[in-house]
Amino acid sequence: MNSITNLSAQQLRNAAALKEKIQALEKELNQLLGSPAAKVAATTAPKKKFTMSAAARAKISAAAKARWAKIKGDKPLASLAPKKVRRKMSAAARAKISAAAKARWARVKAAQK
């Protein structure tokens, strides 16, 4: 069978015409038999959604935790995270920032008047 990219324009037109004829004949046949294709497709039952039991979820979770523990070794999770050093600002620096903010707001309020 030829690939659609290898067909000429005339062959594509013939293929389209044949397809239209087939669809028309199928429609006529369905009207004669009294069973339109739309009703047949609508009667198919919808797929059921798969629900997993709590026990199955627990088994999967335990297996995943075991795999990660094996990969990471026996180290506790707290020791793996780097410690964050929190820096404290001196009172003088805090006072300087506060004074600058107050001055900035004073200028804004003076400009509004």
N, CA, C and O atoms as a GROMACS GRO file, in nm:
protein
  452
    1MET      N    1   0.084  -0.118   0.000
    1MET     CA    2   0.000   0.000   0.000
    1MET      C    3   0.089   0.124   0.000
    1MET      O    4   0.188   0.132   0.073
    2ASN      N    5   0.052   0.221  -0.083
    2ASN     CA    6   0.129   0.344  -0.095
    2ASN      C    7   0.111   0.434   0.027
    2ASN      O    8   0.004   0.440   0.086
    3SER      N    9   0.217   0.502   0.060
    3SER     CA   10   0.208   0.602   0.165
    3SER      C   11   0.133   0.721   0.109
    3SER      O   12   0.138   0.747  -0.012
    4ILE      N   13   0.063   0.793   0.194
    4ILE     CA   14  -0.016   0.907   0.148
    4ILE      C   15   0.072   1.016   0.089
    4ILE      O   16   0.027   1.094   0.005
    5THR      N   17   0.197   1.022   0.132
    5THR     CA   18   0.287   1.124   0.079
    5THR      C   19   0.334   1.091  -0.062
    5THR      O   20   0.379   1.180  -0.134
    6ASN      N   21   0.324   0.965  -0.102
    6ASN     CA   22   0.370   0.925  -0.234
    6ASN      C   23   0.259   0.928  -0.339
    6ASN      O   24   0.285   0.898  -0.456
    7LEU      N   25   0.136   0.964  -0.300
    7LEU     CA   26   0.024   0.965  -0.393
    7LEU      C   27   0.018   1.096  -0.470
    7LEU      O   28   0.056   1.202  -0.420
    8SER      N   29  -0.030   1.087  -0.594
    8SER     CA   30  -0.047   1.208  -0.675
    8SER      C   31  -0.178   1.275  -0.636
    8SER      O   32  -0.258   1.219  -0.562
    9ALA      N   33  -0.199   1.396  -0.687
    9ALA     CA   34  -0.320   1.472  -0.656
    9ALA      C   35  -0.444   1.398  -0.707
    9ALA      O   36  -0.547   1.396  -0.640
   10GLN      N   37  -0.435   1.339  -0.824
   10GLN     CA   38  -0.548   1.265  -0.882
   10GLN      C   39  -0.582   1.143  -0.796
   10GLN      O   40  -0.699   1.113  -0.773
   11GLN      N   41  -0.478   1.074  -0.748
   11GLN     CA   42  -0.502   0.956  -0.663
   11GLN      C   43  -0.566   0.997  -0.530
   11GLN      O   44  -0.651   0.926  -0.478
   12LEU      N   45  -0.524   1.110  -0.475
   12LEU     CA   46  -0.584   1.159  -0.352
   12LEU      C   47  -0.732   1.195  -0.372
   12LEU      O   48  -0.815   1.167  -0.286
   13ARG      N   49  -0.763   1.257  -0.487
   13ARG     CA   50  -0.902   1.290  -0.517
   13ARG      C   51  -0.986   1.164  -0.528
   13ARG      O   52  -1.099   1.159  -0.478
   14ASN      N   53  -0.932   1.062  -0.594
   14ASN     CA   54  -1.004   0.934  -0.610
   14ASN      C   55  -1.026   0.869  -0.473
   14ASN      O   56  -1.134   0.815  -0.446
   15ALA      N   57  -0.924   0.874  -0.388
   15ALA     CA   58  -0.936   0.815  -0.255
   15ALA      C   59  -1.044   0.887  -0.173
   15ALA      O   60  -1.122   0.823  -0.103
   16ALA      N   61  -1.047   1.019  -0.182
   16ALA     CA   62  -1.148   1.096  -0.110
   16ALA      C   63  -1.287   1.064  -0.161
   16ALA      O   64  -1.381   1.051  -0.082
   17ALA      N   65  -1.302   1.052  -0.292
   17ALA     CA   66  -1.432   1.019  -0.350
   17ALA      C   67  -1.477   0.879  -0.306
   17ALA      O   68  -1.594   0.860  -0.272
   18LEU      N   69  -1.386   0.784  -0.305
   18LEU     CA   70  -1.419   0.649  -0.260
   18LEU      C   71  -1.462   0.648  -0.113
   18LEU      O   72  -1.558   0.580  -0.076
   19LYS      N   73  -1.394   0.723  -0.033
   19LYS     CA   74  -1.428   0.730   0.109
   19LYS      C   75  -1.567   0.788   0.127
   19LYS      O   76  -1.644   0.738   0.210
   20GLU      N   77  -1.601   0.892   0.050
   20GLU     CA   78  -1.735   0.951   0.060
   20GLU      C   79  -1.841   0.851   0.017
   20GLU      O   80  -1.948   0.844   0.078
   21LYS      N   81  -1.812   0.774  -0.088
   21LYS     CA   82  -1.908   0.673  -0.135
   21LYS      C   83  -1.928   0.566  -0.027
   21LYS      O   84  -2.041   0.523  -0.002
   22ILE      N   85  -1.819   0.524   0.036
   22ILE     CA   86  -1.828   0.421   0.141
   22ILE      C   87  -1.912   0.472   0.257
   22ILE      O   88  -1.996   0.400   0.309
   23GLN      N   89  -1.889   0.597   0.298
   23GLN     CA   90  -1.966   0.654   0.409
   23GLN      C   91  -2.113   0.665   0.374
   23GLN      O   92  -2.200   0.638   0.457
   24ALA      N   93  -2.142   0.705   0.250
   24ALA     CA   94  -2.282   0.715   0.206
   24ALA      C   95  -2.348   0.578   0.207
   24ALA      O   96  -2.463   0.565   0.249
   25LEU      N   97  -2.277   0.476   0.159
   25LEU     CA   98  -2.333   0.340   0.157
   25LEU      C   99  -2.354   0.287   0.299
   25LEU      O  100  -2.454   0.219   0.325
   26GLU      N  101  -2.261   0.316   0.390
   26GLU     CA  102  -2.277   0.272   0.528
   26GLU      C  103  -2.398   0.339   0.592
   26GLU      O  104  -2.472   0.276   0.668
   27LYS      N  105  -2.418   0.466   0.562
   27LYS     CA  106  -2.532   0.539   0.616
   27LYS      C  107  -2.662   0.478   0.563
   27LYS      O  108  -2.758   0.460   0.639
   28GLU      N  109  -2.665   0.448   0.435
   28GLU     CA  110  -2.784   0.388   0.374
   28GLU      C  111  -2.812   0.250   0.433
   28GLU      O  112  -2.928   0.216   0.459
   29LEU      N  113  -2.708   0.171   0.455
   29LEU     CA  114  -2.723   0.039   0.513
   29LEU      C  115  -2.776   0.048   0.656
   29LEU      O  116  -2.864  -0.030   0.695
   30ASN      N  117  -2.723   0.142   0.732
   30ASN     CA  118  -2.771   0.160   0.869
   30ASN      C  119  -2.917   0.202   0.874
   30ASN      O  120  -2.991   0.162   0.964
   31GLN      N  121  -2.960   0.284   0.776
   31GLN     CA  122  -3.100   0.326   0.771
   31GLN      C  123  -3.189   0.207   0.736
   31GLN      O  124  -3.300   0.195   0.790
   32LEU      N  125  -3.142   0.120   0.647
   32LEU     CA  126  -3.221   0.002   0.610
   32LEU      C  127  -3.233  -0.096   0.726
   32LEU      O  128  -3.339  -0.153   0.750
   33LEU      N  129  -3.124  -0.114   0.797
   33LEU     CA  130  -3.123  -0.210   0.907
   33LEU      C  131  -3.182  -0.151   1.035
   33LEU      O  132  -3.219  -0.225   1.126
   34GLY      N  133  -3.192  -0.021   1.040
   34GLY     CA  134  -3.250   0.045   1.158
   34GLY      C  135  -3.155   0.049   1.276
   34GLY      O  136  -3.201   0.064   1.390
   35SER      N  137  -3.027   0.038   1.254
   35SER     CA  138  -2.930   0.045   1.365
   35SER      C  139  -2.821   0.144   1.331
   35SER      O  140  -2.716   0.106   1.280
   36PRO      N  141  -2.847   0.273   1.359
   36PRO     CA  142  -2.744   0.373   1.330
   36PRO      C  143  -2.618   0.352   1.415
   36PRO      O  144  -2.627   0.302   1.528
   37ALA      N  145  -2.505   0.389   1.362
   37ALA     CA  146  -2.376   0.368   1.429
   37ALA      C  147  -2.366   0.450   1.557
   37ALA      O  148  -2.296   0.411   1.650
   38ALA      N  149  -2.435   0.564   1.562
   38ALA     CA  150  -2.428   0.650   1.681
   38ALA      C  151  -2.486   0.579   1.803
   38ALA      O  152  -2.432   0.592   1.913
   39LYS      N  153  -2.596   0.504   1.784
   39LYS     CA  154  -2.656   0.434   1.897
   39LYS      C  155  -2.567   0.320   1.944
   39LYS      O  156  -2.562   0.292   2.064
   40VAL      N  157  -2.499   0.253   1.853
   40VAL     CA  158  -2.412   0.142   1.890
   40VAL      C  159  -2.296   0.192   1.974
   40VAL      O  160  -2.258   0.129   2.072
   41ALA      N  161  -2.239   0.306   1.936
   41ALA     CA  162  -2.126   0.361   2.010
   41ALA      C  163  -2.169   0.410   2.147
   41ALA      O  164  -2.091   0.404   2.242
   42ALA      N  165  -2.291   0.459   2.160
   42ALA     CA  166  -2.340   0.514   2.286
   42ALA      C  167  -2.371   0.404   2.387
   42ALA      O  168  -2.372   0.431   2.508
   43THR      N  169  -2.395   0.282   2.342
   43THR     CA  170  -2.433   0.176   2.435
   43THR      C  171  -2.314   0.111   2.504
   43THR      O  172  -2.333   0.032   2.596
   44THR      N  173  -2.192   0.142   2.462
   44THR     CA  174  -2.076   0.083   2.528
   44THR      C  175  -2.063   0.139   2.669
   44THR      O  176  -2.082   0.259   2.690
   45ALA      N  177  -2.032   0.054   2.763
   45ALA     CA  178  -2.023   0.095   2.902
   45ALA      C  179  -1.896   0.175   2.927
   45ALA      O  180  -1.792   0.144   2.870
   46PRO      N  181  -1.903   0.278   3.011
   46PRO     CA  182  -1.782   0.355   3.041
   46PRO      C  183  -1.686   0.271   3.124
   46PRO      O  184  -1.727   0.182   3.198
   47LYS      N  185  -1.559   0.300   3.110
   47LYS     CA  186  -1.458   0.226   3.184
   47LYS      C  187  -1.468   0.259   3.332
   47LYS      O  188  -1.494   0.373   3.370
   48LYS      N  189  -1.447   0.156   3.415
   48LYS     CA  190  -1.447   0.177   3.559
   48LYS      C  191  -1.310   0.230   3.600
   48LYS      O  192  -1.207   0.191   3.545
   49LYS      N  193  -1.311   0.320   3.697
   49LYS     CA  194  -1.184   0.371   3.748
   49LYS      C  195  -1.129   0.272   3.848
   49LYS      O  196  -1.204   0.215   3.929
   50PHE      N  197  -0.999   0.251   3.843
   50PHE     CA  198  -0.934   0.159   3.935
   50PHE      C  199  -0.908   0.229   4.066
   50PHE      O  200  -0.846   0.336   4.069
   51THR      N  201  -0.954   0.169   4.174
   51THR     CA  202  -0.926   0.225   4.305
   51THR      C  203  -0.838   0.127   4.381
   51THR      O  204  -0.860   0.006   4.380
   52MET      N  205  -0.738   0.182   4.446
   52MET     CA  206  -0.643   0.100   4.518
   52MET      C  207  -0.682   0.097   4.666
   52MET      O  208  -0.722   0.198   4.723
   53SER      N  209  -0.672  -0.020   4.726
   53SER     CA  210  -0.707  -0.033   4.867
   53SER      C  211  -0.601   0.035   4.954
   53SER      O  212  -0.488   0.060   4.910
   54ALA      N  213  -0.639   0.065   5.077
   54ALA     CA  214  -0.546   0.129   5.170
   54ALA      C  215  -0.429   0.037   5.201
   54ALA      O  216  -0.316   0.083   5.218
   55ALA      N  217  -0.455  -0.092   5.208
   55ALA     CA  218  -0.348  -0.188   5.237
   55ALA      C  219  -0.246  -0.190   5.123
   55ALA      O  220  -0.125  -0.196   5.147
   56ALA      N  221  -0.294  -0.185   5.000
   56ALA     CA  222  -0.203  -0.186   4.885
   56ALA      C  223  -0.119  -0.058   4.882
   56ALA      O  224   0.000  -0.062   4.853
   57ARG      N  225  -0.184   0.056   4.913
   57ARG     CA  226  -0.110   0.181   4.918
   57ARG      C  227  -0.002   0.177   5.026
   57ARG      O  228   0.108   0.227   5.006
   58ALA      N  229  -0.035   0.118   5.141
   58ALA     CA  230   0.061   0.108   5.251
   58ALA      C  231   0.179   0.021   5.212
   58ALA      O  232   0.294   0.052   5.245
   59LYS      N  233   0.152  -0.089   5.140
   59LYS     CA  234   0.260  -0.178   5.095
   59LYS      C  235   0.353  -0.105   4.999
   59LYS      O  236   0.475  -0.116   5.010
   60ILE      N  237   0.295  -0.032   4.905
   60ILE     CA  238   0.375   0.041   4.807
   60ILE      C  239   0.458   0.148   4.877
   60ILE      O  240   0.576   0.166   4.846
   61SER      N  241   0.397   0.218   4.972
   61SER     CA  242   0.469   0.322   5.047
   61SER      C  243   0.585   0.262   5.125
   61SER      O  244   0.695   0.317   5.126
   62ALA      N  245   0.560   0.150   5.191
   62ALA     CA  246   0.666   0.085   5.269
   62ALA      C  247   0.780   0.040   5.180
   62ALA      O  248   0.897   0.052   5.216
   63ALA      N  249   0.746  -0.013   5.063
   63ALA     CA  250   0.850  -0.059   4.970
   63ALA      C  251   0.933   0.059   4.920
   63ALA      O  252   1.055   0.049   4.908
   64ALA      N  253   0.866   0.172   4.889
   64ALA     CA  254   0.939   0.290   4.841
   64ALA      C  255   1.030   0.344   4.949
   64ALA      O  256   1.144   0.382   4.921
   65LYS      N  257   0.982   0.348   5.073
   65LYS     CA  258   1.065   0.397   5.184
   65LYS      C  259   1.185   0.307   5.205
   65LYS      O  260   1.295   0.354   5.234
   66ALA      N  261   1.163   0.175   5.190
   66ALA     CA  262   1.274   0.080   5.205
   66ALA      C  263   1.378   0.100   5.096
   66ALA      O  264   1.498   0.094   5.122
   67ARG      N  265   1.332   0.125   4.973
   67ARG     CA  266   1.426   0.149   4.863
   67ARG      C  267   1.508   0.274   4.889
   67ARG      O  268   1.630   0.273   4.871
   68TRP      N  269   1.443   0.382   4.933
   68TRP     CA  270   1.516   0.505   4.960
   68TRP      C  271   1.612   0.489   5.076
   68TRP      O  272   1.722   0.545   5.075
   69ALA      N  273   1.571   0.415   5.177
   69ALA     CA  274   1.660   0.392   5.291
   69ALA      C  275   1.783   0.314   5.246
   69ALA      O  276   1.894   0.340   5.294
   70LYS      N  277   1.764   0.220   5.156
   70LYS     CA  278   1.877   0.141   5.106
   70LYS      C  279   1.972   0.229   5.025
   70LYS      O  280   2.094   0.215   5.035
   71ILE      N  281   1.916   0.319   4.946
   71ILE     CA  282   1.999   0.408   4.863
   71ILE      C  283   2.076   0.506   4.951
   71ILE      O  284   2.196   0.528   4.930
   72LYS      N  285   2.007   0.566   5.047
   72LYS     CA  286   2.069   0.669   5.130
   72LYS      C  287   2.154   0.611   5.244
   72LYS      O  288   2.235   0.682   5.303
   73GLY      N  289   2.135   0.485   5.272
   73GLY     CA  290   2.208   0.425   5.383
   73GLY      C  291   2.129   0.440   5.511
   73GLY      O  292   2.011   0.474   5.507
   74ASP      N  293   2.191   0.415   5.623
   74ASP     CA  294   2.121   0.418   5.751
   74ASP      C  295   2.128   0.554   5.818
   74ASP      O  296   2.104   0.564   5.939
   75LYS      N  297   2.160   0.659   5.744
   75LYS     CA  298   2.170   0.793   5.802
   75LYS      C  299   2.030   0.848   5.827
   75LYS      O  300   1.943   0.834   5.742
   76PRO      N  301   2.008   0.911   5.941
   76PRO     CA  302   1.878   0.975   5.963
   76PRO      C  303   1.864   1.096   5.871
   76PRO      O  304   1.963   1.156   5.831
   77LEU      N  305   1.741   1.130   5.839
   77LEU     CA  306   1.715   1.240   5.745
   77LEU      C  307   1.767   1.373   5.797
   77LEU      O  308   1.811   1.456   5.717
   78ALA      N  309   1.763   1.396   5.927
   78ALA     CA  310   1.806   1.526   5.982
   78ALA      C  311   1.954   1.550   5.958
   78ALA      O  312   1.996   1.665   5.941
   79SER      N  313   2.033   1.445   5.958
   79SER     CA  314   2.177   1.464   5.940
   79SER      C  315   2.214   1.489   5.794
   79SER      O  316   2.324   1.538   5.766
   80LEU      N  317   2.124   1.457   5.701
   80LEU     CA  318   2.153   1.477   5.559
   80LEU      C  319   2.139   1.623   5.517
   80LEU      O  320   2.209   1.668   5.427
   81ALA      N  321   2.048   1.696   5.582
   81ALA     CA  322   2.024   1.835   5.543
   81ALA      C  323   2.133   1.925   5.600
   81ALA      O  324   2.172   1.909   5.716
   82PRO      N  325   2.184   2.019   5.520
   82PRO     CA  326   2.286   2.110   5.572
   82PRO      C  327   2.224   2.206   5.673
   82PRO      O  328   2.109   2.247   5.659
   83LYS      N  329   2.301   2.240   5.772
   83LYS     CA  330   2.254   2.332   5.876
   83LYS      C  331   2.256   2.474   5.821
   83LYS      O  332   2.353   2.516   5.758
   84LYS      N  333   2.149   2.547   5.845
   84LYS     CA  334   2.142   2.686   5.802
   84LYS      C  335   2.186   2.774   5.917
   84LYS      O  336   2.135   2.762   6.028
   85VAL      N  337   2.278   2.862   5.890
   85VAL     CA  338   2.326   2.956   5.991
   85VAL      C  339   2.244   3.082   5.976
   85VAL      O  340   2.242   3.145   5.870
   86ARG      N  341   2.177   3.119   6.083
   86ARG     CA  342   2.096   3.239   6.079
   86ARG      C  343   2.176   3.355   6.136
   86ARG      O  344   2.222   3.350   6.250
   87ARG      N  345   2.193   3.457   6.056
   87ARG     CA  346   2.274   3.571   6.099
   87ARG      C  347   2.187   3.672   6.173
   87ARG      O  348   2.071   3.694   6.138
   88LYS      N  349   2.245   3.732   6.274
   88LYS     CA  350   2.174   3.833   6.351
   88LYS      C  351   2.226   3.971   6.313
   88LYS      O  352   2.346   3.991   6.291
   89MET      N  353   2.132   4.063   6.305
   89MET     CA  354   2.169   4.200   6.272
   89MET      C  355   2.198   4.275   6.402
   89MET      O  356   2.127   4.259   6.501
   90SER      N  357   2.300   4.356   6.399
   90SER     CA  358   2.334   4.432   6.519
   90SER      C  359   2.228   4.539   6.544
   90SER      O  360   2.156   4.578   6.452
   91ALA      N  361   2.221   4.585   6.669
   91ALA     CA  362   2.124   4.688   6.706
   91ALA      C  363   2.151   4.817   6.630
   91ALA      O  364   2.058   4.888   6.592
   92ALA      N  365   2.277   4.848   6.608
   92ALA     CA  366   2.313   4.971   6.536
   92ALA      C  367   2.266   4.964   6.391
   92ALA      O  368   2.214   5.062   6.337
   93ALA      N  369   2.284   4.849   6.328
   93ALA     CA  370   2.241   4.834   6.189
   93ALA      C  371   2.090   4.842   6.178
   93ALA      O  372   2.037   4.903   6.085
   94ARG      N  373   2.020   4.781   6.275
   94ARG     CA  374   1.874   4.786   6.276
   94ARG      C  375   1.826   4.930   6.292
   94ARG      O  376   1.731   4.972   6.225
   95ALA      N  377   1.891   5.007   6.379
   95ALA     CA  378   1.854   5.146   6.402
   95ALA      C  379   1.879   5.230   6.278
   95ALA      O  380   1.801   5.320   6.247
   96LYS      N  381   1.988   5.202   6.207
   96LYS     CA  382   2.022   5.277   6.086
   96LYS      C  383   1.918   5.253   5.977
   96LYS      O  384   1.876   5.346   5.909
   97ILE      N  385   1.876   5.126   5.960
   97ILE     CA  386   1.775   5.092   5.859
   97ILE      C  387   1.641   5.156   5.896
   97ILE      O  388   1.571   5.207   5.809
   98SER      N  389   1.606   5.154   6.024
   98SER     CA  390   1.481   5.213   6.070
   98SER      C  391   1.478   5.363   6.044
   98SER      O  392   1.377   5.416   5.999
   99ALA      N  393   1.590   5.431   6.073
   99ALA     CA  394   1.598   5.576   6.051
   99ALA      C  395   1.585   5.609   5.903
   99ALA      O  396   1.520   5.706   5.867
  100ALA      N  397   1.647   5.528   5.817
  100ALA     CA  398   1.639   5.552   5.673
  100ALA      C  399   1.496   5.533   5.624
  100ALA      O  400   1.449   5.610   5.540
  101ALA      N  401   1.426   5.432   5.675
  101ALA     CA  402   1.287   5.407   5.635
  101ALA      C  403   1.197   5.522   5.680
  101ALA      O  404   1.111   5.567   5.605
  102LYS      N  405   1.216   5.568   5.803
  102LYS     CA  406   1.136   5.680   5.854
  102LYS      C  407   1.158   5.806   5.771
  102LYS      O  408   1.063   5.879   5.743
  103ALA      N  409   1.282   5.832   5.731
  103ALA     CA  410   1.313   5.948   5.649
  103ALA      C  411   1.247   5.936   5.512
  103ALA      O  412   1.194   6.033   5.458
  104ARG      N  413   1.251   5.816   5.457
  104ARG     CA  414   1.191   5.792   5.326
  104ARG      C  415   1.040   5.817   5.332
  104ARG      O  416   0.985   5.882   5.243
  105TRP      N  417   0.972   5.766   5.436
  105TRP     CA  418   0.829   5.787   5.450
  105TRP      C  419   0.797   5.933   5.475
  105TRP      O  420   0.695   5.983   5.428
  106ALA      N  421   0.881   6.003   5.547
  106ALA     CA  422   0.860   6.146   5.571
  106ALA      C  423   0.862   6.223   5.440
  106ALA      O  424   0.782   6.313   5.418
  107ARG      N  425   0.958   6.187   5.352
  107ARG     CA  426   0.966   6.254   5.221
  107ARG      C  427   0.842   6.225   5.137
  107ARG      O  428   0.791   6.314   5.069
  108VAL      N  429   0.793   6.101   5.141
  108VAL     CA  430   0.675   6.063   5.062
  108VAL      C  431   0.553   6.141   5.113
  108VAL      O  432   0.475   6.193   5.034
  109LYS      N  433   0.536   6.147   5.244
  109LYS     CA  434   0.421   6.218   5.300
  109LYS      C  435   0.431   6.367   5.274
  109LYS      O  436   0.328   6.432   5.253
  110ALA      N  437   0.549   6.425   5.275
  110ALA     CA  438   0.568   6.567   5.248
  110ALA      C  439   0.536   6.597   5.102
  110ALA      O  440   0.482   6.703   5.071
  111ALA      N  441   0.569   6.504   5.013
  111ALA     CA  442   0.540   6.524   4.870
  111ALA      C  443   0.393   6.516   4.842
  111ALA      O  444   0.346   6.577   4.746
  112GLN      N  445   0.318   6.443   4.922
  112GLN     CA  446   0.172   6.428   4.900
  112GLN      C  447   0.098   6.553   4.941
  112GLN      O  448  -0.012   6.578   4.891
  113LYS      N  449   0.154   6.634   5.032
  113LYS     CA  450   0.083   6.753   5.082
  113LYS      C  451   0.090   6.867   4.987
  113LYS      O  452   0.035   6.974   5.014
   0.00000   0.00000   0.00000
